[in-house]
Structures are given as C-alpha cells and as structure tokens.
Amino acid sequence: MFSKNAWYVAAWDHEITRDLQQIMVLGEKICVFRSEAGELVGLEDVRPDDEELSKMMSEDVQHAFEEDRDVLNEVQIGMANKTSPHINLPTDGGQLRFHRQLQAMINEEQQVDRQMAE
C-alpha cells in the first residue's frame, strides 16, 4: 500500500514528450504529455486502452491546455501592468465587493474614533 499524499518519480524527464502517453503510477493509469511550452501535464486516463480515442483527443487536449495557459499568461501580464488598484474581472467580483465593504467599515470605525477623540 502506497501513500497517495506524497511525491513519486513517474518517469525520466526525457521520456515525457508532446505525444499522449499512458504511464502507471501507484497502480493507476495516468495520461501524460508536454505542452508547447514544455510543461508536464498529467491527467487521469479514463479510457487508456482505446488508442484511436487517445490519438483523436491528443491534439484537442493539448490545444485546450495551451489556450488556458495563454489566457492565464495574459491575465498575469494584465496584473503586472495594471493601472487601477483592482482587477475588475467578473470572477474577481466577490473578493472586490468584500474588500470594498471591509474598507467602508474600517473608514466608518476610524470616523467614530476621531469623533470620540474630539
């Protein structure tokens, strides 16, 4: 029995290429490949014995990861070069609302403190 909450060597660096490959790690089949940027990607291999499906999905899966990476890179560039104090992405709305409400409460508390000090 192996602990799954640990790091294990699954392959040598040169063994993982751009092509989808199946490897076995702790008795589980994992689909691995490298992105265009050379980053390692590993997915649960749900139909590992279907070579035709693996080949068909290979390009689509790689493109999906590349698109996600490109979007995240653009977001990082936008964050590094931002001209406003907040990121106004729809996914950031909850945190932004919380921050604004918290800042309003702090301002109100400071105003009460000043009034009491007078």
Backbone as ProteinMPNN parsed JSONL, in Angstrom:
{"seq_chain_A": "MFSKNAWYVAAWDHEITRDLQQIMVLGEKICVFRSEAGELVGLEDVRPDDEELSKMMSEDVQHAFEEDRDVLNEVQIGMANKTSPHINLPTDGGQLRFHRQLQAMINEEQQVDRQMAE", "coords_chain_A": {"N_chain_A": [[0.853, -1.18, 0.0], [0.618, 2.165, -0.895], [1.248, 5.548, 0.035], [-0.817, 8.134, -1.085], [-0.508, 10.756, -0.781], [1.948, 11.999, -1.443], [5.125, 12.586, -3.098], [6.184, 10.963, -6.033], [8.49, 9.391, -8.26], [7.698, 9.312, -11.586], [8.507, 9.137, -14.209], [11.393, 9.537, -16.343], [12.708, 12.727, -17.226], [13.227, 13.072, -20.016], [11.572, 11.15, -21.09], [8.938, 11.971, -21.269], [7.016, 13.343, -23.716], [5.609, 15.458, -26.364], [3.589, 13.873, -27.298], [0.65, 12.072, -26.321], [0.873, 9.834, -23.653], [0.567, 6.781, -21.873], [1.106, 6.088, -18.511], [1.867, 4.123, -15.623], [1.145, 4.753, -12.344], [1.443, 4.078, -9.057], [-0.385, 1.975, -9.393], [-2.382, 3.181, -10.881], [-3.63, 4.344, -13.993], [-2.217, 6.9, -15.83], [-2.447, 9.653, -17.993], [-0.003, 11.332, -19.739], [1.766, 14.195, -21.018], [3.694, 16.742, -22.749], [3.294, 20.255, -22.774], [3.213, 22.861, -25.338], [4.968, 24.692, -24.331], [6.632, 23.112, -22.953], [5.893, 22.243, -20.474], [4.974, 19.837, -18.015], [2.129, 17.785, -18.198], [-0.409, 16.016, -16.603], [-3.04, 13.685, -16.583], [-5.935, 11.947, -15.385], [-6.329, 8.847, -16.822], [-8.982, 7.931, -18.508], [-9.933, 6.154, -20.46], [-7.823, 4.213, -21.182], [-7.148, 2.06, -22.879], [-8.056, 2.526, -25.398], [-6.7, 3.247, -28.167], [-7.258, 4.66, -30.54], [-9.059, 6.631, -29.697], [-7.39, 7.976, -27.906], [-5.438, 9.036, -29.663], [-7.081, 10.694, -31.213], [-7.975, 12.522, -29.304], [-5.615, 13.632, -28.458], [-4.493, 15.958, -29.788], [-6.584, 17.822, -29.379], [-6.775, 17.94, -26.563], [-4.226, 18.923, -25.923], [-4.343, 21.428, -27.204], [-6.379, 22.647, -25.712], [-5.171, 22.912, -23.188], [-3.083, 24.597, -23.907], [-4.512, 26.9, -24.688], [-5.666, 27.619, -22.213], [-3.325, 28.154, -20.787], [-2.355, 30.33, -22.276], [-4.367, 32.248, -21.813], [-4.137, 32.563, -19.017], [-1.516, 33.544, -18.897], [-1.859, 36.039, -20.162], [-3.568, 37.245, -18.313], [-1.828, 37.4, -16.132], [0.067, 39.186, -17.189], [-1.586, 41.417, -17.477], [-2.155, 41.88, -14.774], [0.361, 42.515, -13.793], [0.863, 44.873, -15.155], [-1.142, 46.591, -14.404], [-3.256, 49.472, -14.146], [-5.069, 50.355, -12.388], [-6.195, 50.093, -8.935], [-7.492, 47.679, -8.571], [-8.419, 44.472, -9.871], [-10.799, 44.047, -12.26], [-12.299, 41.723, -13.057], [-14.999, 39.533, -13.9], [-14.853, 37.188, -12.354], [-13.546, 38.079, -10.162], [-15.272, 39.569, -8.743], [-16.604, 38.96, -6.245], [-14.541, 38.99, -4.282], [-13.671, 41.595, -4.625], [-15.962, 43.085, -3.933], [-16.144, 42.324, -1.209], [-13.709, 43.389, -0.252], [-14.167, 46.139, -0.667], [-16.404, 46.563, 1.01], [-15.281, 45.924, 3.49], [-13.303, 47.911, 3.649], [-14.966, 50.167, 3.77], [-16.189, 49.731, 6.246], [-13.959, 49.923, 7.93], [-13.241, 52.602, 7.465], [-15.52, 53.868, 8.487], [-15.373, 53.123, 11.183], [-12.963, 54.387, 11.897], [-13.765, 57.032, 11.605], [-15.669, 57.241, 13.658], [-13.954, 56.825, 15.832], [-12.382, 59.161, 15.633], [-14.299, 61.116, 16.145], [-14.975, 60.51, 18.758], [-12.61, 61.1, 20.002], [-12.531, 63.846, 19.94]], "CA_chain_A": [[0.0, 0.0, 0.0], [1.388, 3.397, -1.012], [0.594, 6.802, 0.402], [-1.078, 8.949, -2.276], [-0.244, 12.14, -0.429], [3.407, 12.091, -1.475], [5.719, 12.705, -4.427], [6.825, 9.762, -6.541], [9.056, 9.512, -9.597], [6.832, 8.605, -12.527], [9.23, 8.943, -15.469], [12.524, 10.426, -16.556], [12.357, 13.965, -17.927], [13.262, 12.89, -21.472], [10.575, 10.164, -21.508], [7.638, 12.624, -21.487], [7.099, 14.144, -24.943], [4.355, 16.126, -26.724], [2.584, 12.847, -27.572], [-0.01, 11.484, -25.154], [1.395, 8.532, -23.268], [-0.014, 6.224, -20.656], [2.054, 5.531, -17.555], [1.221, 3.551, -14.448], [1.686, 5.317, -11.108], [0.756, 3.502, -7.898], [-1.485, 1.141, -9.846], [-3.378, 3.959, -11.627], [-3.19, 4.745, -15.322], [-2.163, 8.351, -15.971], [-2.118, 10.145, -19.328], [0.96, 12.424, -19.595], [2.366, 14.788, -22.206], [4.266, 18.059, -22.529], [2.657, 21.346, -23.51], [4.133, 23.502, -26.279], [5.983, 25.387, -23.53], [7.482, 22.108, -22.32], [5.402, 21.935, -19.134], [4.425, 18.499, -17.86], [0.692, 17.722, -17.933], [-0.844, 14.667, -16.272], [-4.486, 13.558, -16.422], [-6.435, 10.605, -15.16], [-6.585, 8.211, -18.114], [-10.276, 7.282, -18.309], [-10.085, 5.041, -21.408], [-6.435, 4.03, -21.61], [-6.938, 1.0, -23.862], [-8.602, 2.956, -26.677], [-5.643, 4.009, -28.845], [-7.852, 5.576, -31.515], [-9.58, 7.764, -28.939], [-6.235, 8.716, -27.386], [-4.851, 9.816, -30.757], [-8.026, 11.73, -31.606], [-8.028, 13.541, -28.255], [-4.287, 14.173, -28.194], [-4.349, 17.338, -30.253], [-7.597, 18.655, -28.726], [-6.389, 18.133, -25.163], [-3.066, 19.801, -25.89], [-4.779, 22.782, -27.548], [-7.14, 23.193, -24.584], [-4.217, 23.338, -22.169], [-2.359, 25.749, -24.442], [-5.405, 28.054, -24.602], [-5.742, 28.004, -20.803], [-2.053, 28.769, -20.425], [-2.279, 31.642, -22.919], [-5.263, 33.158, -21.089], [-3.53, 32.86, -17.715], [-0.362, 34.42, -19.119], [-2.366, 37.39, -20.423], [-4.058, 37.776, -17.038], [-0.648, 37.758, -15.345], [0.616, 40.417, -17.772], [-2.503, 42.479, -17.088], [-1.995, 42.174, -13.35], [1.661, 43.155, -13.598], [0.84, 46.203, -15.774], [-2.431, 47.219, -14.123], [-3.222, 50.909, -13.877], [-6.033, 50.621, -11.324], [-5.843, 49.301, -7.749], [-8.233, 46.427, -8.506], [-8.697, 43.731, -11.094], [-12.249, 44.04, -12.382], [-12.785, 40.567, -13.8], [-16.219, 39.012, -13.28], [-14.517, 36.176, -11.354], [-12.97, 38.76, -9.017], [-16.317, 40.418, -8.183], [-16.867, 38.671, -4.835], [-13.432, 39.483, -3.471], [-13.651, 43.046, -4.75], [-17.063, 43.568, -3.094], [-15.738, 42.12, 0.174], [-12.665, 44.367, 0.058], [-14.786, 47.464, -0.574], [-17.224, 46.607, 2.226], [-14.363, 45.948, 4.623], [-12.692, 49.238, 3.687], [-16.005, 51.097, 4.233], [-16.335, 49.521, 7.69], [-12.764, 50.485, 8.571], [-13.365, 54.058, 7.397], [-16.573, 54.262, 9.426], [-14.816, 52.941, 12.526], [-11.985, 55.454, 12.107], [-14.506, 58.279, 11.772], [-16.229, 57.194, 15.02], [-12.824, 57.032, 16.743], [-11.996, 60.576, 15.595], [-15.36, 61.878, 16.8], [-14.884, 60.257, 20.192], [-11.391, 61.73, 20.493], [-12.726, 65.297, 19.984]], "C_chain_A": [[0.9, 1.244, 0.0], [0.571, 4.585, -0.523], [0.392, 7.627, -0.859], [-0.843, 10.423, -1.999], [1.269, 12.346, -0.347], [3.867, 12.229, -2.92], [6.39, 11.389, -4.795], [7.402, 10.051, -7.923], [8.197, 8.67, -10.53], [7.551, 8.292, -13.83], [10.457, 9.846, -15.466], [12.062, 11.616, -17.391], [12.253, 13.751, -19.439], [12.201, 11.901, -21.98], [9.211, 10.791, -21.82], [7.791, 13.596, -22.651], [5.761, 14.849, -25.186], [3.239, 15.125, -27.005], [1.966, 12.349, -26.278], [0.567, 10.102, -24.903], [0.664, 8.065, -22.013], [1.111, 5.704, -19.78], [1.261, 5.01, -16.361], [1.92, 4.12, -13.214], [0.833, 4.807, -9.954], [-0.498, 2.722, -8.299], [-2.581, 1.885, -10.604], [-2.791, 4.402, -12.952], [-3.316, 6.262, -15.446], [-1.768, 8.682, -17.404], [-1.192, 11.348, -19.147], [1.425, 12.913, -20.964], [2.97, 16.12, -21.819], [3.513, 19.08, -23.366], [3.669, 21.925, -24.492], [5.262, 24.213, -25.547], [6.898, 24.408, -22.804], [7.046, 21.738, -20.913], [4.783, 20.545, -19.11], [2.94, 18.59, -17.52], [0.346, 16.265, -17.662], [-2.336, 14.651, -16.002], [-4.836, 12.117, -16.09], [-6.807, 10.02, -16.518], [-7.858, 7.39, -17.992], [-10.532, 6.122, -19.263], [-8.715, 4.716, -21.997], [-6.22, 3.005, -22.706], [-7.405, 1.382, -25.256], [-7.586, 3.857, -27.386], [-6.206, 5.029, -29.818], [-8.388, 6.83, -30.822], [-8.432, 8.62, -28.404], [-5.602, 9.586, -28.459], [-5.753, 10.972, -31.154], [-8.032, 12.878, -30.587], [-6.705, 14.25, -28.047], [-4.165, 15.641, -28.571], [-5.339, 18.262, -29.557], [-7.229, 18.954, -27.278], [-5.224, 19.105, -25.074], [-3.457, 21.236, -26.221], [-5.555, 23.422, -26.403], [-6.198, 23.686, -23.494], [-3.424, 24.559, -22.638], [-3.218, 27.009, -24.35], [-5.513, 28.546, -23.166], [-4.457, 28.709, -20.376], [-1.934, 30.169, -21.012], [-3.153, 32.657, -22.203], [-4.648, 33.542, -19.75], [-2.303, 33.751, -17.854], [-0.801, 35.856, -19.368], [-2.9, 38.036, -19.147], [-2.88, 38.216, -16.174], [-0.02, 39.048, -15.865], [-0.258, 41.603, -17.386], [-2.367, 42.867, -15.635], [-0.684, 42.9, -13.091], [1.655, 44.588, -14.122], [-0.437, 46.968, -15.459], [-2.253, 48.696, -13.78], [-4.239, 51.292, -12.816], [-5.693, 49.738, -10.127], [-6.527, 47.938, -7.688], [-8.317, 45.777, -9.878], [-10.221, 43.641, -11.179], [-12.736, 42.935, -13.306], [-14.061, 40.069, -13.134], [-15.921, 37.98, -12.19], [-13.953, 36.795, -10.097], [-14.022, 39.578, -8.272], [-16.553, 40.198, -6.7], [-15.786, 39.219, -3.925], [-13.389, 41.001, -3.483], [-14.753, 43.666, -3.887], [-16.707, 43.459, -1.626], [-14.713, 43.171, 0.591], [-13.257, 45.765, 0.23], [-15.644, 47.596, 0.683], [-16.353, 46.681, 3.47], [-13.721, 47.319, 4.767], [-13.698, 50.283, 4.182], [-16.211, 50.962, 5.735], [-15.16, 50.096, 8.453], [-12.847, 52.005, 8.584], [-14.392, 54.568, 8.397], [-16.067, 54.169, 10.863], [-13.803, 54.045, 12.851], [-12.673, 56.794, 12.331], [-15.115, 58.347, 13.176], [-15.121, 57.448, 16.04], [-12.413, 58.504, 16.789], [-13.019, 61.434, 16.338], [-15.302, 61.694, 18.312], [-13.659, 60.934, 20.806], [-11.557, 63.241, 20.629], [-13.403, 65.763, 21.226]], "O_chain_A": [[1.827, 1.35, 0.803], [-0.653, 4.61, -0.657], [1.334, 7.805, -1.631], [-0.969, 11.25, -2.902], [1.798, 12.8, 0.667], [3.091, 12.014, -3.851], [7.077, 10.778, -3.976], [6.858, 10.865, -8.669], [7.992, 7.478, -10.302], [7.244, 7.297, -14.487], [10.545, 10.795, -14.687], [11.121, 11.5, -18.176], [11.294, 14.202, -20.066], [11.96, 11.83, -23.185], [8.416, 10.205, -22.556], [8.578, 14.54, -22.594], [4.884, 14.839, -24.321], [2.063, 15.486, -26.957], [2.649, 12.216, -25.262], [0.727, 9.304, -25.827], [0.207, 8.873, -21.205], [1.975, 4.963, -20.249], [0.122, 5.417, -16.131], [3.134, 3.986, -13.059], [-0.366, 5.08, -9.893], [-1.532, 2.797, -7.635], [-3.605, 1.291, -10.94], [-1.624, 4.783, -13.039], [-4.378, 6.832, -15.2], [-0.861, 8.065, -17.963], [-1.564, 12.301, -18.461], [1.472, 12.155, -21.932], [2.788, 16.584, -20.694], [3.141, 18.816, -24.509], [4.837, 21.537, -24.489], [6.373, 24.329, -26.064], [7.833, 24.822, -22.118], [7.749, 20.998, -20.224], [4.143, 20.127, -20.074], [2.539, 19.375, -16.661], [0.761, 15.377, -18.407], [-2.847, 15.503, -15.275], [-4.123, 11.187, -16.467], [-7.535, 10.653, -17.283], [-7.84, 6.288, -17.445], [-11.268, 5.197, -18.92], [-8.485, 4.927, -23.188], [-5.209, 3.063, -23.406], [-7.173, 0.635, -26.207], [-7.609, 5.078, -27.226], [-5.693, 6.144, -29.914], [-8.193, 7.947, -31.301], [-8.498, 9.849, -28.447], [-5.263, 10.741, -28.203], [-5.285, 12.084, -31.402], [-8.087, 14.051, -30.958], [-6.675, 15.359, -27.512], [-3.774, 16.467, -27.747], [-4.976, 19.376, -29.179], [-7.357, 20.09, -26.821], [-5.232, 20.012, -24.242], [-2.96, 22.169, -25.591], [-5.403, 24.617, -26.148], [-6.406, 24.763, -22.935], [-3.132, 25.453, -21.844], [-2.718, 28.071, -23.979], [-5.46, 29.75, -22.917], [-4.496, 29.73, -19.69], [-1.471, 31.091, -20.34], [-2.74, 33.799, -22.001], [-4.639, 34.718, -19.386], [-2.075, 34.623, -17.015], [-0.191, 36.79, -18.848], [-2.708, 39.231, -18.924], [-2.923, 39.279, -15.555], [0.381, 39.906, -15.078], [0.247, 42.662, -17.015], [-2.454, 44.046, -15.292], [-0.629, 43.804, -12.256], [2.37, 45.437, -13.589], [-0.783, 47.904, -16.179], [-1.244, 49.106, -13.207], [-4.269, 52.445, -12.384], [-4.982, 48.744, -10.275], [-6.179, 47.119, -6.838], [-8.289, 46.451, -10.908], [-10.858, 43.189, -10.227], [-13.503, 43.19, -14.235], [-14.193, 40.172, -11.914], [-16.654, 37.899, -11.205], [-13.879, 36.131, -9.063], [-13.703, 40.217, -7.27], [-16.692, 41.17, -5.958], [-16.085, 39.844, -2.908], [-13.1, 41.624, -2.462], [-14.515, 44.653, -3.191], [-16.939, 44.398, -0.865], [-14.833, 43.773, 1.658], [-12.895, 46.489, 1.158], [-15.611, 48.632, 1.348], [-16.66, 47.425, 4.402], [-13.604, 47.837, 5.877], [-13.328, 51.187, 4.931], [-16.388, 51.964, 6.428], [-15.342, 50.696, 9.513], [-12.557, 52.631, 9.603], [-14.168, 55.573, 9.073], [-16.321, 55.066, 11.667], [-13.795, 54.572, 13.964], [-12.223, 57.599, 13.146], [-15.078, 59.4, 13.814], [-15.317, 58.195, 16.999], [-12.127, 59.036, 17.862], [-12.658, 62.359, 17.067], [-15.557, 62.637, 19.061], [-13.666, 61.297, 21.982], [-10.796, 63.869, 21.366], [-13.629, 66.962, 21.393]]}, "name": "protein", "num_of_chains": 1, "seq": "MFSKNAWYVAAWDHEITRDLQQIMVLGEKICVFRSEAGELVGLEDVRPDDEELSKMMSEDVQHAFEEDRDVLNEVQIGMANKTSPHINLPTDGGQLRFHRQLQAMINEEQQVDRQMAE"}
